[in-house]
Amino acid sequence: MKNIRNICQYDANTGELLNGVLVHCGVKHNPYAGGWVMNSQEALIIISKDKDMTRDALRVFINVCGKLDFQNLIQVSQTEIAKEIDIDRYRVSKAVKLLVTKGILLQGPKAGRSFAYKLNPDYGWKGKVKNLNEYRKETEEREKQDLKKRHLKSHQNNIDE
């Protein structure tokens, strides 16, 4: 006959036999507690194949993605990025200009002495998926309106001639 162990649990104060066994599971580690961002895999492949993309621009892009605020707002100065990744502010400025030219970063309004930026949602998103879908619908609607205006303008030019 096999040696079968009978494990029991007793109340230390009363000596009463308790049903079941208490199991301590500990605190579950959340790997996303420090923040997360969704990235488009296709966009990352496009960036990786872009021969114009400099090492500095890639480093700035990764740093910015790591600091995105909700709705893709970038709340960090170029000086701060320069200190953090240990390159000259001039090189950070040049990298940001390249990222803006490529459409990866979107330049917003001027805030004080510098511009506000957002990560283009086609490259990544931080926030609720619902808000991303709303952004995409707004962008699609804006593009349709622009196309319609261009078409009407073109049609009007043909009539005037």
N, C-alpha and C positions, 0 to 999 in steps of 0.2 A: 504494500500500500504506500502511495506517495505521502510525503510529509506535507500536509496542508496547514498553512498558517491561518489562524483565526485572529484577525486584528480588530480590536474594539476600542471604543473611546469612552472614557468615564468623566463625569463631572467631578472636578477636584474638590469641591466643597461638600457635595452630598454623597459622592461615591456611586451615584446613579449611572447605570449603563445607558449610553446614548445610542440612538439609532443612526446609522449612517456614519460617514467619516468627513471631518472637516478638511477641506483642501484649500491651501493658500495659493492663489494664482499670481500674485504680485501685480505691479503696475505695468500695463502694456506700453511699450515705447512707440510713440507716433513719429515715423520718419518725416512727416510733413508738418510738424509743429512749428518749424522755423519759417515756413512759407513754401509756396509752390507756384509754378507757372506751367501752363499748357503750351507746348510748342508744336508747330506744324512740322512733321518729319520731312515733308516735301520741301518746305522752305529752307530747312537746315541743309538738305542736300544741295539745293541751289546755291546757298551761301558757300558751302564747302568747295563747290566747283568754280566759283567766281574768281578768275585770275586777278581781277582788280582789287580784291579784298586783301588788305594788308594785315600783317600780324597785329599791329596796334588796333585796327578796326575790329578784328575778331575778339581781342582781349576786352575792348570797351563794350562790345555787344554782349559778351558773356557777363561782364560786371553789371551792366545795366539790367539784363534779364534777372540777375540775382537780387536786384533791388527794386524791381517793379512794384509800384503801388497799385491798388485796385483800379480797374478801368484802363490799365496800361500807362498810367502817369509815371513820369520819371521825376522823382523828387531828390535829385542829387546833382551837385555842381560839378563842372568839369575839373575844377581844382581838387575837389574831394576824390574824384576818380583817379586823377593824376597821382595823388599821394598814395592812394590805395594800391594801384598796380605799378607804382614806382616808375613812371615815365613823365616826361615834360608835359606841362599843360598845353603847349603848342601842338604836341603830337596827339594829345587827346582831342583838341579842337579840330585838327585835320581829320582824325578818325571819325568824329561826329559828323563833319561835313560830308565825308564819303558815305556814311550810313544814311544821311538825309538824302543825298543824291541818288542812292540806290533804292530809296523808298522804304528802307527798313525802319528808320526812325522818322516820325512825322513832326515837323516843326510847328509849334503852336504860337500863341501870342507872346509878345515880349513881356517878361515879368521882371521889372526893375532894369538891371543892366544886361540881363541875359534872357534867352528864349526858353520857353517851356517846351518839353518834348514828350512824345508818346511813342510807344512801340507800335508799329503797324500791326493790327490784329491778324493780318495774314501770316505773320511770323510767330506770333505767340499771344497768349491772353492770360491775364490774372484777374480773376473775378468770377462772378456767376455766369454760367453758360447762357442763362436767360438773357443777360445783358449783352453777351457776345452776339446772340441771335438777333437781338434788337438792333445792334450796331450794323450787322450785315444787311438787315432789311432796309435800314435807313440809307446805307451806302448804295444798295441796289436801286432804290427809289430815286436817289439823287442822280445816279448814272442814267437812268431812264429819262429823267427830266432834262438832263444835259443833252442827251442824244436827240430828244424831241426838239429842243431849242435849236440845235445845230441844223437839224433837218428842216425846220420851218424857216430858219434864216437862209439856208441854201435855196429853198423853194422860193422865198421872197426875192432873192437875188436874181433868180431865173426869170421871174415875172417882170422885174424892173428893167431888164436888158432889152 
